[in-house]
C-alpha cells in the first residue's frame, strides 16, 4: 500500500517537473529567438547608418550641398 502511494507521488512529481522543465525550455528558446531578431535589427540599422554616412561624405554629396550653398549665399560670401 505505502509503496503504491510513494510511486504515485513520485510519478506525479516527475510529470509536474517535466512540465515545468518544458515551459522553462520554451521560454528560453523564445528569448533566444527574440534576442537574435533584435541583433539582426540592430545590425541592419548600423548598416543603414554606415551607408548614409558614406553617402553624405561622398564628393558628389558635397558638390550638391556646395551648389545649394552657393545659390543661397553666393560664391564669394564669407563669414568674416
Gaussian input, Z-matrix of N, CA and C with variables (Angstrom, degrees):
# hf/3-21g

backbone

0 1
 N
 C     1     B1
 C     2     B2     1     A1
 N     3     B3     2     A2     1     D1
 C     4     B4     3     A3     2     D2
 C     5     B5     4     A4     3     D3
 N     6     B6     5     A5     4     D4
 C     7     B7     6     A6     5     D5
 C     8     B8     7     A7     6     D6
 N     9     B9     8     A8     7     D7
 C    10    B10     9     A9     8     D8
 C    11    B11    10    A10     9     D9
 N    12    B12    11    A11    10    D10
 C    13    B13    12    A12    11    D11
 C    14    B14    13    A13    12    D12
 N    15    B15    14    A14    13    D13
 C    16    B16    15    A15    14    D14
 C    17    B17    16    A16    15    D15
 N    18    B18    17    A17    16    D16
 C    19    B19    18    A18    17    D17
 C    20    B20    19    A19    18    D18
 N    21    B21    20    A20    19    D19
 C    22    B22    21    A21    20    D20
 C    23    B23    22    A22    21    D21
 N    24    B24    23    A23    22    D22
 C    25    B25    24    A24    23    D23
 C    26    B26    25    A25    24    D24
 N    27    B27    26    A26    25    D25
 C    28    B28    27    A27    26    D26
 C    29    B29    28    A28    27    D27
 N    30    B30    29    A29    28    D28
 C    31    B31    30    A30    29    D29
 C    32    B32    31    A31    30    D30
 N    33    B33    32    A32    31    D31
 C    34    B34    33    A33    32    D32
 C    35    B35    34    A34    33    D33
 N    36    B36    35    A35    34    D34
 C    37    B37    36    A36    35    D35
 C    38    B38    37    A37    36    D36
 N    39    B39    38    A38    37    D37
 C    40    B40    39    A39    38    D38
 C    41    B41    40    A40    39    D39
 N    42    B42    41    A41    40    D40
 C    43    B43    42    A42    41    D41
 C    44    B44    43    A43    42    D42
 N    45    B45    44    A44    43    D43
 C    46    B46    45    A45    44    D44
 C    47    B47    46    A46    45    D45
 N    48    B48    47    A47    46    D46
 C    49    B49    48    A48    47    D47
 C    50    B50    49    A49    48    D48
 N    51    B51    50    A50    49    D49
 C    52    B52    51    A51    50    D50
 C    53    B53    52    A52    51    D51
 N    54    B54    53    A53    52    D52
 C    55    B55    54    A54    53    D53
 C    56    B56    55    A55    54    D54
 N    57    B57    56    A56    55    D55
 C    58    B58    57    A57    56    D56
 C    59    B59    58    A58    57    D57
 N    60    B60    59    A59    58    D58
 C    61    B61    60    A60    59    D59
 C    62    B62    61    A61    60    D60
 N    63    B63    62    A62    61    D61
 C    64    B64    63    A63    62    D62
 C    65    B65    64    A64    63    D63
 N    66    B66    65    A65    64    D64
 C    67    B67    66    A66    65    D65
 C    68    B68    67    A67    66    D66
 N    69    B69    68    A68    67    D67
 C    70    B70    69    A69    68    D68
 C    71    B71    70    A70    69    D69
 N    72    B72    71    A71    70    D70
 C    73    B73    72    A72    71    D71
 C    74    B74    73    A73    72    D72
 N    75    B75    74    A74    73    D73
 C    76    B76    75    A75    74    D74
 C    77    B77    76    A76    75    D75
 N    78    B78    77    A77    76    D76
 C    79    B79    78    A78    77    D77
 C    80    B80    79    A79    78    D78
 N    81    B81    80    A80    79    D79
 C    82    B82    81    A81    80    D80
 C    83    B83    82    A82    81    D81
 N    84    B84    83    A83    82    D82
 C    85    B85    84    A84    83    D83
 C    86    B86    85    A85    84    D84
 N    87    B87    86    A86    85    D85
 C    88    B88    87    A87    86    D86
 C    89    B89    88    A88    87    D87
 N    90    B90    89    A89    88    D88
 C    91    B91    90    A90    89    D89
 C    92    B92    91    A91    90    D90
 N    93    B93    92    A92    91    D91
 C    94    B94    93    A93    92    D92
 C    95    B95    94    A94    93    D93
 N    96    B96    95    A95    94    D94
 C    97    B97    96    A96    95    D95
 C    98    B98    97    A97    96    D96
 N    99    B99    98    A98    97    D97
 C   100   B100    99    A99    98    D98
 C   101   B101   100   A100    99    D99
 N   102   B102   101   A101   100   D100
 C   103   B103   102   A102   101   D101
 C   104   B104   103   A103   102   D102
 N   105   B105   104   A104   103   D103
 C   106   B106   105   A105   104   D104
 C   107   B107   106   A106   105   D105
 N   108   B108   107   A107   106   D106
 C   109   B109   108   A108   107   D107
 C   110   B110   109   A109   108   D108
 N   111   B111   110   A110   109   D109
 C   112   B112   111   A111   110   D110
 C   113   B113   112   A112   111   D111
 N   114   B114   113   A113   112   D112
 C   115   B115   114   A114   113   D113
 C   116   B116   115   A115   114   D114
 N   117   B117   116   A116   115   D115
 C   118   B118   117   A117   116   D116
 C   119   B119   118   A118   117   D117
 N   120   B120   119   A119   118   D118
 C   121   B121   120   A120   119   D119
 C   122   B122   121   A121   120   D120
 N   123   B123   122   A122   121   D121
 C   124   B124   123   A123   122   D122
 C   125   B125   124   A124   123   D123
 N   126   B126   125   A125   124   D124
 C   127   B127   126   A126   125   D125
 C   128   B128   127   A127   126   D126
 N   129   B129   128   A128   127   D127
 C   130   B130   129   A129   128   D128
 C   131   B131   130   A130   129   D129
 N   132   B132   131   A131   130   D130
 C   133   B133   132   A132   131   D131
 C   134   B134   133   A133   132   D132
 N   135   B135   134   A134   133   D133
 C   136   B136   135   A135   134   D134
 C   137   B137   136   A136   135   D135
 N   138   B138   137   A137   136   D136
 C   139   B139   138   A138   137   D137
 C   140   B140   139   A139   138   D138
 N   141   B141   140   A140   139   D139
 C   142   B142   141   A141   140   D140
 C   143   B143   142   A142   141   D141
 N   144   B144   143   A143   142   D142
 C   145   B145   144   A144   143   D143
 C   146   B146   145   A145   144   D144
 N   147   B147   146   A146   145   D145
 C   148   B148   147   A147   146   D146
 C   149   B149   148   A148   147   D147
 N   150   B150   149   A149   148   D148
 C   151   B151   150   A150   149   D149
 C   152   B152   151   A151   150   D150
 N   153   B153   152   A152   151   D151
 C   154   B154   153   A153   152   D152
 C   155   B155   154   A154   153   D153
 N   156   B156   155   A155   154   D154
 C   157   B157   156   A156   155   D155
 C   158   B158   157   A157   156   D156
 N   159   B159   158   A158   157   D157
 C   160   B160   159   A159   158   D158
 C   161   B161   160   A160   159   D159
 N   162   B162   161   A161   160   D160
 C   163   B163   162   A162   161   D161
 C   164   B164   163   A163   162   D162
 N   165   B165   164   A164   163   D163
 C   166   B166   165   A165   164   D164
 C   167   B167   166   A166   165   D165
 N   168   B168   167   A167   166   D166
 C   169   B169   168   A168   167   D167
 C   170   B170   169   A169   168   D168
 N   171   B171   170   A170   169   D169
 C   172   B172   171   A171   170   D170
 C   173   B173   172   A172   171   D171
 N   174   B174   173   A173   172   D172
 C   175   B175   174   A174   173   D173
 C   176   B176   175   A175   174   D174
 N   177   B177   176   A176   175   D175
 C   178   B178   177   A177   176   D176
 C   179   B179   178   A178   177   D177
 N   180   B180   179   A179   178   D178
 C   181   B181   180   A180   179   D179
 C   182   B182   181   A181   180   D180
 N   183   B183   182   A182   181   D181
 C   184   B184   183   A183   182   D182
 C   185   B185   184   A184   183   D183
 N   186   B186   185   A185   184   D184
 C   187   B187   186   A186   185   D185
 C   188   B188   187   A187   186   D186
 N   189   B189   188   A188   187   D187
 C   190   B190   189   A189   188   D188
 C   191   B191   190   A190   189   D189
 N   192   B192   191   A191   190   D190
 C   193   B193   192   A192   191   D191
 C   194   B194   193   A193   192   D192
 N   195   B195   194   A194   193   D193
 C   196   B196   195   A195   194   D194
 C   197   B197   196   A196   195   D195
 N   198   B198   197   A197   196   D196
 C   199   B199   198   A198   197   D197
 C   200   B200   199   A199   198   D198
 N   201   B201   200   A200   199   D199
 C   202   B202   201   A201   200   D200
 C   203   B203   202   A202   201   D201
 N   204   B204   203   A203   202   D202
 C   205   B205   204   A204   203   D203
 C   206   B206   205   A205   204   D204
 N   207   B207   206   A206   205   D205
 C   208   B208   207   A207   206   D206
 C   209   B209   208   A208   207   D207
 N   210   B210   209   A209   208   D208
 C   211   B211   210   A210   209   D209
 C   212   B212   211   A211   210   D210
 N   213   B213   212   A212   211   D211
 C   214   B214   213   A213   212   D212
 C   215   B215   214   A214   213   D213
 N   216   B216   215   A215   214   D214
 C   217   B217   216   A216   215   D215
 C   218   B218   217   A217   216   D216
 N   219   B219   218   A218   217   D217
 C   220   B220   219   A219   218   D218
 C   221   B221   220   A220   219   D219
 N   222   B222   221   A221   220   D220
 C   223   B223   222   A222   221   D221
 C   224   B224   223   A223   222   D222
 N   225   B225   224   A224   223   D223
 C   226   B226   225   A225   224   D224
 C   227   B227   226   A226   225   D225
 N   228   B228   227   A227   226   D226
 C   229   B229   228   A228   227   D227
 C   230   B230   229   A229   228   D228
 N   231   B231   230   A230   229   D229
 C   232   B232   231   A231   230   D230
 C   233   B233   232   A232   231   D231
 N   234   B234   233   A233   232   D232
 C   235   B235   234   A234   233   D233
 C   236   B236   235   A235   234   D234
 N   237   B237   236   A236   235   D235
 C   238   B238   237   A237   236   D236
 C   239   B239   238   A238   237   D237

   B1=1.4357
   B2=1.5373
   B3=1.3311
   B4=1.4536
   B5=1.5261
   B6=1.3135
   B7=1.4542
   B8=1.5321
   B9=1.3168
   B10=1.4661
   B11=1.5299
   B12=1.3348
   B13=1.4655
   B14=1.5291
   B15=1.3190
   B16=1.4695
   B17=1.5243
   B18=1.3312
   B19=1.4652
   B20=1.5326
   B21=1.3370
   B22=1.4597
   B23=1.5284
   B24=1.3206
   B25=1.4572
   B26=1.5248
   B27=1.3194
   B28=1.4676
   B29=1.5296
   B30=1.3300
   B31=1.4624
   B32=1.5306
   B33=1.3394
   B34=1.4647
   B35=1.5291
   B36=1.3120
   B37=1.4613
   B38=1.5281
   B39=1.3143
   B40=1.4639
   B41=1.5202
   B42=1.3307
   B43=1.4678
   B44=1.5306
   B45=1.3170
   B46=1.4681
   B47=1.5294
   B48=1.3144
   B49=1.4678
   B50=1.5273
   B51=1.3368
   B52=1.4622
   B53=1.5327
   B54=1.3208
   B55=1.4659
   B56=1.5100
   B57=1.3234
   B58=1.4655
   B59=1.5258
   B60=1.3213
   B61=1.4627
   B62=1.5268
   B63=1.3203
   B64=1.4630
   B65=1.5283
   B66=1.3311
   B67=1.4666
   B68=1.5249
   B69=1.3247
   B70=1.4647
   B71=1.5249
   B72=1.3030
   B73=1.4634
   B74=1.5276
   B75=1.3206
   B76=1.4649
   B77=1.5191
   B78=1.3235
   B79=1.4684
   B80=1.5238
   B81=1.3133
   B82=1.4620
   B83=1.5231
   B84=1.3311
   B85=1.4563
   B86=1.5196
   B87=1.3307
   B88=1.4618
   B89=1.5200
   B90=1.3194
   B91=1.4631
   B92=1.5215
   B93=1.3383
   B94=1.4590
   B95=1.5327
   B96=1.3377
   B97=1.4627
   B98=1.5284
   B99=1.3392
   B100=1.4663
   B101=1.5285
   B102=1.3210
   B103=1.4632
   B104=1.5227
   B105=1.3262
   B106=1.4638
   B107=1.5290
   B108=1.3236
   B109=1.4621
   B110=1.5277
   B111=1.3371
   B112=1.4643
   B113=1.5276
   B114=1.3336
   B115=1.4616
   B116=1.5271
   B117=1.3221
   B118=1.4686
   B119=1.5268
   B120=1.3367
   B121=1.4650
   B122=1.5205
   B123=1.3313
   B124=1.4636
   B125=1.5245
   B126=1.3302
   B127=1.4656
   B128=1.5333
   B129=1.3261
   B130=1.4694
   B131=1.5233
   B132=1.3400
   B133=1.4655
   B134=1.5237
   B135=1.3363
   B136=1.4672
   B137=1.5259
   B138=1.3314
   B139=1.4526
   B140=1.5266
   B141=1.3340
   B142=1.4613
   B143=1.5243
   B144=1.3247
   B145=1.4655
   B146=1.5279
   B147=1.3177
   B148=1.4701
   B149=1.5225
   B150=1.3296
   B151=1.4701
   B152=1.5266
   B153=1.3541
   B154=1.4622
   B155=1.5267
   B156=1.3233
   B157=1.4629
   B158=1.5207
   B159=1.3343
   B160=1.4650
   B161=1.5257
   B162=1.3184
   B163=1.4596
   B164=1.5280
   B165=1.3317
   B166=1.4580
   B167=1.5228
   B168=1.3075
   B169=1.4618
   B170=1.5201
   B171=1.3131
   B172=1.4612
   B173=1.5263
   B174=1.3126
   B175=1.4702
   B176=1.5346
   B177=1.3227
   B178=1.4604
   B179=1.5301
   B180=1.3079
   B181=1.4630
   B182=1.5286
   B183=1.3176
   B184=1.4618
   B185=1.5296
   B186=1.3209
   B187=1.4662
   B188=1.5331
   B189=1.3191
   B190=1.4643
   B191=1.5297
   B192=1.3215
   B193=1.4659
   B194=1.5241
   B195=1.3221
   B196=1.4660
   B197=1.5199
   B198=1.3290
   B199=1.4605
   B200=1.5291
   B201=1.3144
   B202=1.4679
   B203=1.5368
   B204=1.3230
   B205=1.4595
   B206=1.5221
   B207=1.3248
   B208=1.4614
   B209=1.5244
   B210=1.3196
   B211=1.4672
   B212=1.5300
   B213=1.3245
   B214=1.4628
   B215=1.5332
   B216=1.3167
   B217=1.4516
   B218=1.5387
   B219=1.2860
   B220=1.4592
   B221=1.5173
   B222=1.3018
   B223=1.4702
   B224=1.5271
   B225=1.3012
   B226=1.4737
   B227=1.5255
   B228=1.3120
   B229=1.4745
   B230=1.5161
   B231=1.3160
   B232=1.4572
   B233=1.5234
   B234=1.3022
   B235=1.4603
   B236=1.5254
   B237=1.3157
   B238=1.4703
   B239=1.4920
   A1=111.01
   A2=117.17
   A3=120.92
   A4=110.89
   A5=116.10
   A6=120.44
   A7=110.28
   A8=117.91
   A9=121.86
   A10=110.37
   A11=116.80
   A12=120.02
   A13=110.51
   A14=115.69
   A15=120.43
   A16=110.01
   A17=116.12
   A18=119.42
   A19=111.34
   A20=116.47
   A21=119.69
   A22=110.70
   A23=116.64
   A24=121.01
   A25=110.38
   A26=116.71
   A27=119.36
   A28=110.88
   A29=118.21
   A30=120.73
   A31=110.41
   A32=116.70
   A33=120.11
   A34=111.10
   A35=116.02
   A36=120.45
   A37=110.58
   A38=116.67
   A39=121.30
   A40=110.73
   A41=116.75
   A42=120.82
   A43=110.42
   A44=116.71
   A45=120.80
   A46=110.42
   A47=116.65
   A48=120.71
   A49=110.48
   A50=117.33
   A51=120.51
   A52=110.57
   A53=116.50
   A54=120.34
   A55=111.84
   A56=116.04
   A57=120.48
   A58=110.17
   A59=116.27
   A60=120.95
   A61=110.59
   A62=118.14
   A63=121.44
   A64=110.99
   A65=117.19
   A66=120.62
   A67=110.23
   A68=116.10
   A69=120.48
   A70=110.32
   A71=117.06
   A72=121.55
   A73=110.14
   A74=116.85
   A75=120.67
   A76=111.75
   A77=116.49
   A78=120.53
   A79=110.92
   A80=117.10
   A81=121.05
   A82=110.17
   A83=117.72
   A84=121.05
   A85=110.65
   A86=117.18
   A87=120.97
   A88=109.82
   A89=116.73
   A90=120.63
   A91=110.89
   A92=115.99
   A93=120.58
   A94=110.08
   A95=116.21
   A96=121.00
   A97=110.18
   A98=117.22
   A99=121.34
   A100=110.73
   A101=116.20
   A102=120.69
   A103=110.42
   A104=116.21
   A105=120.65
   A106=110.31
   A107=117.30
   A108=120.81
   A109=111.18
   A110=116.61
   A111=120.05
   A112=110.63
   A113=116.44
   A114=120.29
   A115=110.83
   A116=117.17
   A117=121.07
   A118=109.97
   A119=117.27
   A120=120.25
   A121=111.74
   A122=116.40
   A123=120.49
   A124=110.40
   A125=116.21
   A126=120.40
   A127=110.81
   A128=117.15
   A129=120.09
   A130=110.76
   A131=116.50
   A132=119.80
   A133=110.99
   A134=116.67
   A135=119.96
   A136=110.87
   A137=116.35
   A138=120.98
   A139=110.50
   A140=116.56
   A141=121.23
   A142=110.39
   A143=117.08
   A144=120.83
   A145=111.29
   A146=116.14
   A147=120.24
   A148=110.32
   A149=116.65
   A150=120.12
   A151=110.70
   A152=116.60
   A153=119.56
   A154=111.18
   A155=116.45
   A156=120.35
   A157=110.43
   A158=116.56
   A159=120.31
   A160=110.45
   A161=115.97
   A162=120.62
   A163=110.32
   A164=116.70
   A165=120.90
   A166=112.54
   A167=117.90
   A168=120.00
   A169=111.64
   A170=117.60
   A171=120.29
   A172=109.84
   A173=117.32
   A174=121.02
   A175=112.36
   A176=116.24
   A177=120.33
   A178=110.20
   A179=116.82
   A180=121.57
   A181=110.23
   A182=116.21
   A183=120.83
   A184=110.18
   A185=116.90
   A186=121.68
   A187=109.95
   A188=115.94
   A189=121.19
   A190=110.34
   A191=117.32
   A192=121.11
   A193=111.78
   A194=115.88
   A195=119.65
   A196=110.51
   A197=116.99
   A198=120.91
   A199=110.58
   A200=117.89
   A201=121.28
   A202=110.28
   A203=116.33
   A204=121.61
   A205=110.13
   A206=115.97
   A207=120.36
   A208=111.44
   A209=117.29
   A210=120.77
   A211=110.45
   A212=116.15
   A213=119.65
   A214=111.67
   A215=117.92
   A216=121.25
   A217=114.37
   A218=116.40
   A219=119.25
   A220=110.50
   A221=115.86
   A222=120.19
   A223=112.92
   A224=117.28
   A225=120.50
   A226=113.45
   A227=117.95
   A228=118.95
   A229=110.38
   A230=115.03
   A231=120.69
   A232=109.08
   A233=115.96
   A234=121.38
   A235=111.76
   A236=119.82
   A237=122.12
   A238=110.68
   D1=-52.15
   D2=-178.99
   D3=-63.59
   D4=-35.86
   D5=179.88
   D6=-63.23
   D7=-40.12
   D8=178.83
   D9=-64.37
   D10=-41.71
   D11=179.00
   D12=-63.93
   D13=-42.09
   D14=179.55
   D15=-64.02
   D16=-42.42
   D17=179.54
   D18=-65.31
   D19=-40.79
   D20=178.49
   D21=-63.42
   D22=-45.54
   D23=-179.88
   D24=-61.98
   D25=-44.15
   D26=179.75
   D27=-67.14
   D28=-35.29
   D29=177.67
   D30=-66.10
   D31=-46.34
   D32=178.53
   D33=-61.99
   D34=-42.58
   D35=179.44
   D36=-62.31
   D37=-41.68
   D38=179.11
   D39=-63.95
   D40=-42.98
   D41=-179.99
   D42=-64.29
   D43=-43.85
   D44=178.85
   D45=-64.22
   D46=-43.85
   D47=179.66
   D48=-62.70
   D49=-41.31
   D50=178.66
   D51=-64.22
   D52=-40.31
   D53=177.80
   D54=-62.36
   D55=-45.74
   D56=178.81
   D57=-62.51
   D58=-42.60
   D59=179.45
   D60=-60.70
   D61=-42.54
   D62=-179.81
   D63=-66.24
   D64=-38.86
   D65=178.33
   D66=-64.26
   D67=-46.31
   D68=179.66
   D69=-62.93
   D70=-42.82
   D71=179.91
   D72=-62.42
   D73=-42.07
   D74=178.39
   D75=-63.11
   D76=-41.55
   D77=178.41
   D78=-64.75
   D79=-39.53
   D80=179.93
   D81=-65.08
   D82=-42.11
   D83=179.30
   D84=-65.55
   D85=-39.80
   D86=178.42
   D87=-64.08
   D88=-43.52
   D89=178.90
   D90=-62.05
   D91=-41.03
   D92=179.59
   D93=-63.70
   D94=-41.50
   D95=179.62
   D96=-65.90
   D97=-43.65
   D98=178.94
   D99=-61.74
   D100=-42.45
   D101=179.39
   D102=-62.55
   D103=-42.23
   D104=179.62
   D105=-62.97
   D106=-42.62
   D107=179.08
   D108=-64.70
   D109=-39.34
   D110=177.77
   D111=-63.73
   D112=-42.09
   D113=179.85
   D114=-63.86
   D115=-38.46
   D116=177.77
   D117=-64.20
   D118=-43.33
   D119=178.28
   D120=-62.75
   D121=-41.43
   D122=178.32
   D123=-63.08
   D124=-43.33
   D125=179.54
   D126=-63.00
   D127=-41.07
   D128=178.26
   D129=-63.62
   D130=-41.78
   D131=179.63
   D132=-64.87
   D133=-41.95
   D134=177.55
   D135=-61.95
   D136=-42.30
   D137=179.24
   D138=-61.50
   D139=-42.49
   D140=178.22
   D141=-64.13
   D142=-42.84
   D143=178.89
   D144=-61.97
   D145=-41.55
   D146=178.97
   D147=-63.60
   D148=-44.62
   D149=179.53
   D150=-62.25
   D151=-41.78
   D152=179.22
   D153=-64.70
   D154=-39.59
   D155=178.88
   D156=-64.90
   D157=-43.36
   D158=178.48
   D159=-62.65
   D160=-40.12
   D161=-179.72
   D162=-65.54
   D163=-43.61
   D164=-176.54
   D165=-71.53
   D166=-22.00
   D167=179.39
   D168=-98.66
   D169=4.67
   D170=-179.24
   D171=-74.31
   D172=153.48
   D173=178.67
   D174=-59.65
   D175=-36.13
   D176=-179.96
   D177=-62.44
   D178=-45.03
   D179=179.35
   D180=-64.26
   D181=-42.31
   D182=-179.85
   D183=-62.79
   D184=-43.51
   D185=-179.80
   D186=-62.44
   D187=-42.56
   D188=179.47
   D189=-61.45
   D190=-45.56
   D191=178.08
   D192=-65.67
   D193=-37.83
   D194=179.14
   D195=-63.81
   D196=-38.98
   D197=177.90
   D198=-63.95
   D199=-42.33
   D200=177.25
   D201=-62.09
   D202=-43.80
   D203=-179.93
   D204=-62.27
   D205=-44.37
   D206=179.95
   D207=-63.53
   D208=-37.47
   D209=178.03
   D210=-64.93
   D211=-40.99
   D212=-176.96
   D213=-74.48
   D214=-43.99
   D215=-169.39
   D216=-113.30
   D217=-8.58
   D218=-177.94
   D219=87.25
   D220=154.49
   D221=-175.41
   D222=-71.41
   D223=-26.21
   D224=-175.58
   D225=-98.57
   D226=11.66
   D227=-177.82
   D228=-73.89
   D229=151.40
   D230=176.82
   D231=-145.30
   D232=165.81
   D233=-177.68
   D234=-96.41
   D235=4.62
   D236=-176.12
   D237=-71.47

